[in-house]
């Protein structure tokens, strides 16, 4: 690893530390309602991902059913 790589690594580390401090400061200003809203948003996103995954499974199962029906009929 060269000198520039080390410098970039230190630069990235400083940026991460700065952003973490900024995030901590912003979170300290959250009201309980804001935490609830954030948690609800995260839960909504997770549930939407679950729905998307289940819809994909349903699509696969429907394809399997169609293939089996075609074998039976034809």
PyMOL commands that set and color helices and strands:
alter all, ss='L'
color gray80, all
select helices_A, chain A and resi 3-28+32-73
alter helices_A, ss='H'
color red, helices_A
deselect
rebuild
show_as cartoon
